Amino acid sequence: MPEEKAVAPKALGEFAPKLVELTDKVLFGDVWERPGLSPRDRSLITVTTLAALYRTEQLGFHLRKALENGLTQEELVEAITHLAFYAGWPNAMTAITQLKDIAEESAKVG
């Protein structure tokens, strides 16, 4: 396994240490590192799944991770637009709003 880095919020470590350990070691330390899919592909799958299932609390983190993993803003917009017809308009509008906020935030910093 590659060098471990904490992904789960530190604030949760004291409250739910085992969940944080599993998130960091198993999910991001093992599952995300498997060779069958690239990090970019895993991000695309994760973002679209979270948007489709309306899991908005985790979506922002994974949109940022998708950009870090090589997906472009345009590709994410296209994926979210596409899933609107399969997962529902409200889900897509919520996801696209989060992506827009992240893009605007990045533009201010960058």
MARBA-3410 file (N, C-alpha, C, O; in Angstrom, 1 decimal):
110
0.8,-1.2,0.0,0.0,0.0,0.0,0.9,1.2,0.0,1.9,1.3,0.6 ~ 0.5,2.3,-0.7,1.3,3.5,-0.7,1.3,4.2,0.6,0.5,3.8,1.6 ~ 2.1,5.2,0.7,2.2,6.0,2.0,0.8,6.4,2.4,0.0,7.0,1.6 ~ 0.5,6.2,3.7,-0.8,6.6,4.2,-0.9,8.1,4.4,0.0,8.8,4.8 ~ -2.1,8.7,4.0,-2.3,10.1,4.3,-3.8,10.2,4.8,-4.7,9.5,4.3
-4.0,11.0,5.8,-5.3,11.1,6.4,-6.3,11.8,5.4,-5.9,12.8,4.8 ~ -7.4,11.2,5.2,-8.4,11.7,4.3,-9.7,12.1,5.1,-10.2,13.2,4.9 ~ -10.1,11.3,6.0,-11.2,11.6,6.9,-10.9,12.8,7.7,-9.8,13.0,8.2 ~ -11.9,13.6,8.0,-11.7,14.8,8.8,-11.1,14.4,10.2,-11.7,13.5,10.9 ~ -10.1,15.2,10.6,-9.5,14.9,11.9,-10.5,15.0,13.1,-10.4,14.3,14.1
-11.4,15.9,12.9,-12.4,16.2,14.0,-13.2,14.9,14.3,-13.7,14.7,15.4 ~ -13.4,14.0,13.3,-14.1,12.8,13.5,-13.2,11.7,14.2,-13.8,10.8,14.7 ~ -11.9,11.9,14.1,-11.0,10.9,14.7,-11.3,10.6,16.2,-11.2,9.4,16.6 ~ -11.5,11.6,17.0,-11.8,11.3,18.4,-13.2,10.8,18.6,-13.4,10.0,19.5 ~ -14.1,11.1,17.8,-15.5,10.7,17.9,-15.8,9.3,17.4,-16.5,8.5,18.0
-15.2,9.0,16.2,-15.4,7.7,15.6,-14.1,7.2,15.0,-13.9,7.2,13.8 ~ -13.1,6.9,15.9,-11.8,6.5,15.4,-11.8,5.3,14.4,-11.0,5.4,13.5 ~ -12.6,4.3,14.6,-12.5,3.2,13.8,-13.0,3.5,12.4,-12.5,3.1,11.4 ~ -14.1,4.3,12.3,-14.6,4.8,11.0,-13.6,5.6,10.2,-13.4,5.4,9.0 ~ -12.9,6.4,10.9,-11.8,7.2,10.3,-10.7,6.3,9.8,-10.1,6.5,8.7
-10.3,5.4,10.7,-9.2,4.4,10.3,-9.6,3.6,9.1,-8.8,3.5,8.1 ~ -10.9,3.1,9.0,-11.3,2.4,7.8,-11.4,3.2,6.6,-11.0,2.8,5.5 ~ -11.8,4.5,6.8,-11.9,5.4,5.6,-10.5,5.6,5.0,-10.3,5.5,3.8 ~ -9.5,5.9,5.9,-8.2,6.2,5.5,-7.4,4.9,5.0,-6.8,5.0,3.9 ~ -7.5,3.8,5.7,-6.7,2.7,5.4,-7.4,1.8,4.3,-6.7,1.3,3.4
-8.7,1.5,4.4,-9.3,0.6,3.5,-9.8,1.3,2.3,-9.5,1.0,1.2 ~ -10.7,2.3,2.5,-11.3,3.0,1.3,-10.2,3.7,0.5,-10.1,3.4,-0.7 ~ -9.5,4.7,1.1,-8.5,5.4,0.3,-7.1,4.8,0.2,-6.4,5.1,-0.7 ~ -6.8,3.9,1.2,-5.5,3.3,1.1,-5.5,2.0,0.3,-4.4,1.6,-0.1 ~ -6.6,1.4,0.1,-6.7,0.1,-0.6,-7.6,0.2,-1.8,-7.2,0.1,-3.0
-8.9,0.5,-1.6,-9.9,0.4,-2.7,-9.5,1.5,-3.8,-9.5,1.2,-5.0 ~ -9.2,2.7,-3.4,-8.9,3.7,-4.4,-7.5,3.5,-5.0,-7.3,4.1,-6.1 ~ -6.7,2.6,-4.5,-5.4,2.4,-5.0,-5.3,1.1,-5.9,-4.2,0.8,-6.4 ~ -6.4,0.4,-6.0,-6.4,-0.8,-6.8,-6.1,-0.4,-8.3,-6.5,0.6,-8.8 ~ -5.3,-1.3,-9.0,-4.9,-1.0,-10.3,-5.9,-1.1,-11.4,-5.7,-0.7,-12.6
-7.1,-1.7,-11.2,-8.1,-1.9,-12.2,-8.7,-0.7,-12.8,-9.1,-0.7,-14.0 ~ -8.7,0.4,-12.1,-9.2,1.7,-12.6,-8.3,2.8,-12.2,-7.7,2.7,-11.2 ~ -8.2,3.8,-13.1,-7.4,5.0,-12.7,-8.1,5.8,-11.7,-9.3,5.7,-11.5 ~ -7.3,6.6,-10.9,-8.0,7.5,-10.0,-9.0,8.4,-10.7,-10.1,8.8,-10.1 ~ -8.7,8.8,-11.9,-9.6,9.7,-12.7,-11.0,9.0,-12.9,-12.0,9.5,-12.7
-10.9,7.7,-13.3,-12.1,6.9,-13.5,-12.9,6.7,-12.3,-14.1,6.8,-12.2 ~ -12.1,6.4,-11.2,-12.8,6.2,-9.9,-13.5,7.5,-9.5,-14.6,7.4,-8.9 ~ -12.9,8.6,-9.7,-13.5,9.9,-9.4,-14.8,10.1,-10.2,-15.8,10.5,-9.6 ~ -14.8,9.8,-11.4,-15.9,10.0,-12.3,-17.1,9.1,-11.8,-18.2,9.6,-11.7 ~ -16.8,7.9,-11.5,-17.8,6.9,-11.0,-18.3,7.4,-9.6,-19.5,7.4,-9.4
-17.5,7.9,-8.8,-17.9,8.3,-7.4,-18.7,9.6,-7.5,-19.8,9.6,-6.8 ~ -18.3,10.5,-8.3,-19.1,11.8,-8.4,-20.5,11.5,-8.9,-21.5,12.0,-8.4 ~ -20.5,10.7,-10.0,-21.9,10.5,-10.6,-22.7,9.7,-9.7,-24.0,9.9,-9.6 ~ -22.2,8.7,-9.0,-22.9,7.9,-8.0,-23.5,8.8,-6.9,-24.6,8.7,-6.5 ~ -22.6,9.6,-6.3,-23.0,10.5,-5.2,-24.1,11.5,-5.7,-25.1,11.7,-5.0
-23.9,12.0,-6.9,-25.0,12.9,-7.4,-26.3,12.2,-7.7,-27.3,12.7,-7.3 ~ -26.2,11.0,-8.3,-27.4,10.2,-8.6,-28.2,9.8,-7.3,-29.4,9.8,-7.3 ~ -27.4,9.5,-6.3,-28.1,9.1,-5.0,-28.4,10.3,-4.1,-28.8,10.1,-3.0 ~ -28.1,11.5,-4.5,-28.3,12.7,-3.7,-27.5,12.6,-2.4,-28.1,13.0,-1.3 ~ -26.3,12.2,-2.5,-25.4,12.2,-1.3,-24.6,13.5,-1.3,-23.4,13.4,-1.5
-25.3,14.6,-1.0,-24.6,15.9,-1.2,-23.6,16.2,-0.1,-22.7,17.0,-0.4 ~ -23.6,15.6,1.0,-22.6,15.9,2.0,-21.2,15.5,1.6,-20.2,16.1,2.0 ~ -21.1,14.4,0.9,-19.8,13.9,0.4,-19.4,14.4,-1.0,-18.3,14.3,-1.4 ~ -20.4,15.0,-1.7,-20.2,15.4,-3.1,-19.1,16.4,-3.3,-18.3,16.3,-4.2 ~ -19.1,17.5,-2.5,-18.1,18.6,-2.6,-16.7,18.1,-2.5,-15.9,18.4,-3.4
-16.5,17.2,-1.6,-15.1,16.6,-1.4,-14.7,15.9,-2.7,-13.6,16.0,-3.2 ~ -15.6,15.1,-3.2,-15.3,14.2,-4.3,-15.3,15.0,-5.6,-14.6,14.6,-6.6 ~ -16.0,16.1,-5.7,-15.8,17.0,-6.9,-14.4,17.6,-6.9,-13.8,17.6,-8.0 ~ -14.0,18.0,-5.8,-12.6,18.6,-5.7,-11.6,17.5,-6.0,-10.6,17.7,-6.7 ~ -11.8,16.3,-5.5,-10.9,15.2,-5.7,-10.9,14.8,-7.2,-9.8,14.5,-7.8
-12.0,14.9,-7.8,-12.1,14.6,-9.3,-11.3,15.6,-10.1,-10.6,15.2,-11.0 ~ -11.3,16.8,-9.7,-10.5,17.8,-10.4,-9.0,17.5,-10.2,-8.2,17.7,-11.1 ~ -8.7,17.2,-8.9,-7.3,16.8,-8.6,-6.8,15.6,-9.4,-5.7,15.5,-9.8 ~ -7.8,14.7,-9.7,-7.5,13.4,-10.3,-7.5,13.5,-11.9,-7.4,12.5,-12.6 ~ -7.7,14.8,-12.4,-7.5,15.0,-13.8,-8.8,15.2,-14.6,-8.7,15.4,-15.8
-9.9,15.1,-14.0,-11.2,15.4,-14.7,-11.2,16.9,-14.8,-10.8,17.7,-13.9 ~ -11.7,17.4,-16.0,-11.9,18.8,-16.2,-13.3,19.3,-15.7,-14.2,18.5,-15.5 ~ -13.4,20.5,-15.5,-14.7,21.1,-15.1,-15.7,20.8,-16.2,-16.9,20.4,-15.9 ~ -15.3,20.9,-17.4,-16.2,20.6,-18.6,-16.7,19.2,-18.6,-17.8,18.9,-18.9 ~ -15.8,18.2,-18.3,-16.2,16.8,-18.2,-17.1,16.6,-17.1,-18.1,15.8,-17.3
-16.9,17.2,-16.0,-17.9,17.0,-14.8,-19.2,17.6,-15.2,-20.2,17.1,-14.8 ~ -19.2,18.8,-15.8,-20.5,19.4,-16.2,-21.2,18.5,-17.2,-22.4,18.3,-17.0 ~ -20.5,17.9,-18.1,-21.1,17.0,-19.1,-21.7,15.7,-18.4,-22.8,15.3,-18.7 ~ -20.9,15.2,-17.5,-21.4,14.0,-16.7,-22.6,14.3,-15.9,-23.6,13.5,-15.9 ~ -22.6,15.4,-15.2,-23.8,15.8,-14.4,-25.0,16.1,-15.3,-26.1,15.7,-15.0
-24.8,16.7,-16.4,-25.9,17.0,-17.4,-26.5,15.7,-17.9,-27.7,15.5,-17.9 ~ -25.6,14.7,-18.2,-26.0,13.4,-18.7,-26.9,12.7,-17.6,-27.9,12.1,-18.0 ~ -26.4,12.7,-16.4,-27.1,11.9,-15.4,-28.5,12.6,-15.0,-29.3,11.9,-14.4 ~ -28.7,13.8,-15.4,-30.0,14.5,-15.1,-31.1,13.7,-15.6,-32.2,13.6,-15.0 ~ -30.9,13.1,-16.7,-32.0,12.3,-17.4,-32.2,10.9,-16.8,-33.2,10.3,-17.1
-31.2,10.5,-16.1,-31.3,9.1,-15.5,-31.5,9.1,-14.0,-32.1,8.2,-13.4 ~ -31.0,10.2,-13.3,-31.1,10.2,-11.9,-32.0,11.3,-11.3,-32.2,11.4,-10.1 ~ -32.5,12.2,-12.2,-33.4,13.2,-11.8,-32.8,14.6,-11.9,-31.6,14.8,-11.6 ~ -33.6,15.5,-12.3,-33.2,16.9,-12.4,-32.8,17.5,-11.1,-31.7,18.2,-11.1 ~ -33.5,17.4,-10.0,-33.0,18.0,-8.8,-31.6,17.5,-8.4,-30.8,18.3,-7.9
-31.3,16.3,-8.5,-30.0,15.8,-8.2,-28.9,16.4,-9.0,-27.9,16.8,-8.5 ~ -29.2,16.6,-10.3,-28.2,17.2,-11.2,-28.0,18.7,-10.9,-26.9,19.2,-10.9 ~ -29.1,19.4,-10.6,-29.1,20.8,-10.3,-28.3,21.0,-9.0,-27.5,22.0,-8.9 ~ -28.5,20.2,-8.0,-27.7,20.3,-6.8,-26.2,20.1,-7.0,-25.4,20.8,-6.5 ~ -25.9,19.0,-7.8,-24.5,18.7,-8.1,-23.9,19.8,-8.9,-22.7,20.2,-8.6
-24.6,20.3,-9.9,-24.0,21.4,-10.8,-23.8,22.7,-10.0,-22.8,23.4,-10.2 ~ -24.7,22.9,-9.0,-24.5,24.1,-8.2,-23.3,24.0,-7.3,-22.5,24.9,-7.1 ~ -23.0,22.8,-6.7,-21.8,22.6,-5.9,-20.6,22.7,-6.8,-19.6,23.3,-6.4 ~ -20.6,22.2,-8.0,-19.4,22.3,-8.9,-19.2,23.7,-9.2,-18.0,24.2,-9.3 ~ -20.2,24.5,-9.5,-20.1,25.9,-9.8,-19.5,26.7,-8.7,-18.6,27.5,-8.8
-19.9,26.4,-7.4,-19.3,27.0,-6.3,-17.9,26.7,-6.1,-17.1,27.5,-5.7 ~ -17.5,25.4,-6.4,-16.1,25.0,-6.3,-15.3,25.7,-7.3,-14.2,26.2,-7.1 ~ -15.8,25.8,-8.5,-15.1,26.5,-9.6,-14.9,28.0,-9.3,-13.8,28.5,-9.5 ~ -15.9,28.6,-8.8,-15.8,30.0,-8.4,-14.8,30.2,-7.2,-14.0,31.2,-7.2 ~ -14.8,29.3,-6.3,-13.9,29.3,-5.2,-12.4,29.1,-5.7,-11.5,29.8,-5.2
-12.2,28.2,-6.6,-10.9,28.0,-7.2,-10.4,29.2,-8.0,-9.2,29.5,-7.9 ~ -11.3,29.8,-8.7,-10.9,31.0,-9.5,-10.5,32.2,-8.6,-9.5,32.9,-8.9 ~ -11.1,32.3,-7.4,-10.7,33.3,-6.4,-9.3,33.0,-5.9,-8.5,34.0,-5.7 ~ -9.0,31.8,-5.6,-7.7,31.4,-5.0,-6.6,31.4,-6.1,-5.5,31.8,-5.8 ~ -7.0,30.8,-7.3,-6.0,30.7,-8.3,-5.7,31.9,-9.0,-4.9,32.0,-10.0
END
